[in-house]
Amino acid sequence: MKPRLEKIMKVLMIALVAATVIGFVIMGLWNALMPPIFGMRAIGFWQALGLLVLAKILFGGLHRHSHGGRGNWKRAMRERWEHMTPEEREHFRQAMQSRCRRGPFAAPAGPQS
């Protein structure tokens, strides 16, 4: 039981240090940028942590990542691949190669004039 308690304490300490550092970084960035650019007031540490929480709620969501978190897409893709027929796999390969060759900002494929 003792190793588990030590692990919990380590995780809590790391989370506390990370929250403190991130809070001071947000506060510093806000105070360095927002008042001179937009004429807004400077903020304190607790307001910076409040902004962090607000940003997480608005942009990061409050959902939990189950079974390994953000790496789930690899497992899901592998399962999807395993259930594809050989024809579906070939079609998928061709579509991905076409996208990779063109790049995200290239003109759509089609007749060239």
C-alpha positions in Angstrom: 0.0 0.0 0.0 2.9 2.4 0.7 4.2 2.4 -2.9 0.7 3.3 -4.1 0.5 6.2 -1.7 4.0 7.4 -2.8 2.9 7.3 -6.4 -0.3 9.3 -5.6 1.8 11.9 -3.7 4.2 12.2 -6.6 1.4 12.7 -9.1 -0.2 15.3 -6.9 3.1 17.2 -6.5 3.8 17.1 -10.2 0.2 18.4 -10.9 0.7 21.2 -8.3 4.0 22.3 -9.7 2.7 22.1 -13.3 -0.4 24.2 -12.4 1.7 26.7 -10.6 4.1 27.1 -13.5 1.3 27.2 -16.1 -0.5 29.8 -14.0 2.5 32.0 -13.9 3.2 31.6 -17.6 -0.4 32.6 -18.5 -0.3 35.5 -16.1 3.0 36.7 -17.6 1.9 36.4 -21.1 -1.4 38.1 -20.4 0.3 41.0 -18.6 3.0 41.4 -21.2 0.6 41.3 -24.2 -3.0 42.3 -23.4 -2.5 45.7 -21.6 -0.2 47.2 -24.2 -2.1 45.8 -27.2 -5.7 46.1 -26.1 -5.5 48.3 -23.1 -6.8 45.6 -20.8 -6.0 45.4 -17.1 -3.2 43.1 -15.7 -4.3 39.9 -14.0 -3.1 38.0 -10.9 -2.1 34.4 -10.5 -5.6 33.2 -9.5 -7.2 34.9 -12.4 -4.7 33.3 -14.7 -5.6 29.9 -13.3 -9.2 30.8 -13.8 -8.4 31.6 -17.5 -6.7 28.2 -17.8 -9.8 26.4 -16.5 -12.1 28.5 -18.7 -10.0 27.7 -21.8 -10.0 24.0 -20.9 -13.8 24.0 -20.6 -14.3 26.1 -23.8 -11.7 24.5 -26.1 -10.6 21.3 -24.5 -13.9 20.0 -23.2 -14.4 18.1 -19.9 -14.6 14.6 -21.4 -12.3 11.9 -20.2 -10.1 10.0 -22.6 -10.8 6.3 -21.9 -8.4 3.4 -22.6 -5.2 5.3 -23.2 -6.4 8.8 -24.0 -5.5 10.5 -27.2 -3.7 7.4 -28.6 -7.1 5.7 -29.2 -7.2 6.7 -32.8 -4.4 4.3 -33.6 -6.2 1.4 -32.1 -9.5 2.4 -33.8 -7.7 2.7 -37.2 -6.1 -0.7 -36.8 -9.5 -2.3 -36.0 -11.0 -0.5 -38.9 -8.2 -1.7 -41.2 -8.6 -5.3 -40.1 -12.3 -5.2 -41.0 -11.8 -3.9 -44.5 -11.9 -6.1 -47.6 -8.8 -6.1 -49.8 -10.6 -3.8 -52.3 -11.5 -1.3 -49.5 -7.9 -1.3 -48.3 -6.6 -0.6 -51.9 -9.2 2.2 -52.3 -8.1 3.7 -49.0 -4.4 3.5 -49.9 -5.1 5.3 -53.2 -7.1 8.0 -51.6 -4.4 8.6 -49.0 -1.7 8.7 -51.6 -3.6 11.2 -53.7 -4.1 13.4 -50.6 -0.5 13.2 -49.6 0.8 14.1 -53.1 -1.4 17.1 -53.4 -0.8 18.5 -50.0 -3.4 20.4 -47.9 -3.2 23.7 -50.0 -2.9 22.2 -53.5 -5.6 22.7 -56.1 -8.1 19.9 -56.3 -7.3 17.1 -58.7 -9.1 17.4 -62.0 -8.6 18.3 -65.7 -5.7 20.6 -66.2 -6.0 23.3 -68.9 
